[in-house]
Amino acid sequence: QVHLVESGGGSVQAGGSLRLSCAASGRIFSLSTMGWYRQAPGKQRELVATITDASITNHVESVKDRFTISRDNAKNTVYLQMNSLKPDDTAVYYCNLWTGTLDYWGQGTQVTVSS
């Protein structure tokens, strides 16, 4: 069983920064692709960024040059550094672990950006 626990959310003004963390239990972290997703009120959950077990990253266009995903396999933790935040970034952010066959999700952490 895998448990994912996100932290680091909060409220900031536009232009501010936050760093999200997601700590994973279990032994499969280093072998898994990790991702951050977000869901704004009234909208579907959407991909933000992913990082493979080989640390190959992908960021969706709307966050490129502002957000950076990274991982520390020694700590079983994935991070999302978010800079130059905009009100449109307001959402619940979820951590995802994908083994190739199984998906695991965290409980989410709220990020609110005010103008």
N, C-alpha and C positions, 0 to 999 in steps of 0.2 A: 504494500500500500504506500502511496505517495501523498504527502501533505505539502501544500504550498501556502505560505503565509506572506502576504504583502504588507509593506509598511512604507511610510514616507509621504503619504498624501497630505493634503491640507489646502488652505486658502491663500492665494497670492494675488498680487496685482499684475495686470498685464505688463509684460517685459521681465517679470521675475523668473526665478528658477526653483525647481524641486528635483529631488533625486528619489526615485522609487527603488525599493529593494524587494526581492522575493526570495525567501529562504525555503529550500526544499529538503524534505526528509527522504530517506531511502538511498540506495546505492546506484541508482540509474541516472543520476543527474548528469554526470560527465559524459554519458553516452547519448544524451537526449538533446533535441532541439528545443530551445526555450523561446517563448514569445510574450510580448505584451499586446494586449487588446484593450479597447475601450468602448464604453457604451454611454452615449449621451441620452438624456431624457427624451423619450419618444422616438429614439432611433435604434437601429440594429447594432449589434456588437460588430466592431470593425478592427481589423489588424492595424497595429501601429509599427511593430518591428519584430524581427526574429533574429536569433543567433544559433548557428548549428553547433554540433559538438566540436567541429574544427574551427569554431569562432568566425565563421563566415556570416556576415551580417546583411540584413535587408531592412530598409526603412521605407515606409510609404512616402509618396511624394510630399504630402502635406506637412510632414515633420522633418524631412531631410534638412540638414544644416542647422537644425534646432535641437533635435533629440538624438541621443546616442545610447544604444544598447550595448551592454558588456556583461561578462560573466567571470566568476571566480570559482573554479571547480574545487579548489581546496576548501572553500567555505560553502559549497553547494548553494551559491547565491547568484542571482541575475539582477542586473541593475538597469534602470532607465534614467539617464540624466536628461532633464528637460529644461532647456533654456529658452529665452525669448517667448515665454508663454503668452498665449492669446486667449481671449474669452471662448473662442471656438474649441479650445482644448479641454474645456470643462466636461468632465465625464467621470464615471467609475472605471478605474483601470484594473484590468485583470491579468494575472500571470498565468501562463500556460506552459505545460511540459508535454512534449509529444515524443513518444518512444519510436514512432514509426507504425505502431499499431494501436496504441492506447493514448488517450488524452486525459490530462489532469488539469484542474482549474483551482485557482485560489479563490478567496471569498471576495476579493476586490477592495480597492482603496479609493476614496473620493478625492478628486482634484477639482478645485473650483478656482477659476481665474476671473477676477473682476476687472472691469474697464476703468 
